[in-house]
Amino acid sequence: MPVLTRLGRLDRLLPAWIILAMALGLVLGSVIPSISDGLDRLRVGTVSLPIAIGLLLMMYPVLAKVRYGELARTTHTGRMLGASLVLNWVIGPALMFALAWTFLGDQPEFRTGLILVGLARCIAMVLIWSDLACGDSEDTALMVAINSVFQIVAYSLLGWFYLTALPDILGLDTQGFDVSIWTVARTVLIFLGIPLVAGALTRYFGVRRRGVEWYEAVFIPRIAPFALYGLLFTIVMLFAIQGEAITSQPLEVARIAVPLLFYFGIMFTVGFFTGRAIGAGYARTASLAFTAAGNNFELAIAVAIGVFGASSGEALAGVVGPLIEVPALVGLVYVSLWIRRRFYSPEGTPIKLSGSAAGVPD
């Protein structure tokens, strides 16, 4: 079955919905110039209340879907878990930092926005990409659960390291990088912590009262579209505020897309080579690769808005993320399926390459 036909209608057309939301936001910003002032009057800290509602709405369904009970399987998947943690929390952020400085060295706001994207590990769409690529659903759920919890602590610490400490150590221009750990941590706690607790409680009581089958087959499909609704509403609001900046510098927006494309491709490739190196079968390797390649753009957008404001270049860079990520990872699903046909047996075990052992079966 073709990959795109296995996506739901909303997910299959996600790039189109994002483009339409951007266009609607630009129209609203030009027709109602005072919309930005109106959103400012409904502000909580650095985030307008309507945007905050949109951010929480798009995070909750994703976190209600995570199988938190899979955390108990950690001791049985030590190599996979270790590889996933290194890829997600060491290699991924470092790679995005390098790409951001390479391609956007003269654009501190966009540069910071990309680094925020690199720090936000995927906990949402990776479940879809892994399924489409015939990955291991249990391993994917485990890695999603680990990343969901790990981000509460790791995101703010890595944010301080890559936005403040490392540029100072390397003698780089730190303009726009003066971010305290608490500023990032507070935003993460609000926009990840609240929906994480709500999602975990929803799953616990939903499964307890109606069972796993009802929860995953009936309840989750009912609330899942609200993640997209929240994302699109947030994008409309952001582009209504950002309209002038976007229309006046379209080439700068295109520049944000280039390092993102490099990032997705490199992380996917490294993930696949890592899975093969530790002797994992195809399904587990695909799960590892897509978990490493994807990013939690919802959290990145939330942090960019919460720390720098909705009209910032950091927020704009975050919004460009899903527009590039969705078609890029759909393409990588096709690449993954080709790799399975070419380098793995029908049972999913690695085929020995000429002259070397590529790995051992699980």
Buried (B, 14 or more C-beta within 10 A) or exposed (E): EEBEEEBEEBBBBBBEBBEBBBEBBBBBBEEEEEBBEEBEEEBEEBBBEBBBBBBBBBBBBBBBBBBBBBBEBEEEBEBBBEBBBEBBBEBBBBBBBBBBBEBBEEBBBBBBBBBBBBBBBBBBBBBBBBBBBBBBBBBBBBBBBBBBBBBBEBBBBBBBBBBBBBBEEEEEEBEBBEBBBEBBBBBBBBBBBBBBEBBBEBBEEBBEEEEEEEBBEEBBEEBBBBBBBBBBBBBBBBBBBBBBBBEEBEEBBEBBBBBBBBBBBBBBBBBBEBBBBBBBBBBBBBBBBBBBBBBBBBBBBBBBBBBBBBBBBBBBBBBBBBBBBBEBBBBBBBBBBEBBEEBBEEEBBBEEEEEEEBBEEB
